C-alpha cells in the first residue's frame, strides 16, 4: 500500500509499532516518521493497515492545540492548501520529512513537542 506519504521503509518500521503498542510510553515512544505542511507536523508513533486505508497514531504540533490523535493515510493525502493565499502559484500538500530517522520522541528538537510531552 505504498504512496507518496507511506514508503516501504515506513511500512516495515511500523510493523514493530502497530496501534496501541506504545501506550503510556510518552517521551520514550519511538517516532517512526514525520509528516509536515508549513509549520504543522504529525509525529507518527504507531500505525497499521485497516481495510483499504492505513491508520496512524501520533502527535500533531503547529495547530491551535498540540495533541495526540489518530489520522488516516487517505485523509492526509487529500489535504491541500491553496498556495495563492500565501503568494505561491501552487497547491501545497502534506509531505513526508525524508531525512527523518526514527528516534524517541524526547530526542526530537521541537520545542512545541517537548513542551507538550513535559505537561502530559
BELKA-V763776 format. One record per pair of residues at least 6 apart in sequence whose ideal C-beta (glycine too) atoms are under 6 Angstrom apart, sorted by sequence separation. I is the first residue (numbers start at 1). J is the second residue. If there is no record, write none. Layout:
# BELKA-V763776
i={I I}
j={J J}
This chain:
# BELKA-V763776
i={2 22 34 35 83 83 34 47 59 83 33 46 80 81 31 32 44 45 57 80 31 44 17 43 55 56 79 29 42 43 55 14 42 76 13 53 54 41 53 41 53 40 10 22 39 40 22 21 19 17 19 18 14 19 66 6 66 61 61 37 37 35 35 36 34 34 6 32 5 5 30 30 31 28 29 27 27 27 5 26}
j={8 29 41 42 90 91 43 56 68 92 44 57 91 92 43 44 56 58 70 93 45 58 32 58 70 71 94 45 58 59 72 32 60 94 32 72 73 61 73 62 74 62 33 45 62 63 46 46 46 46 48 48 47 57 112 54 116 112 113 92 94 94 96 97 97 100 73 102 76 77 102 104 105 104 105 105 106 117 96 117}
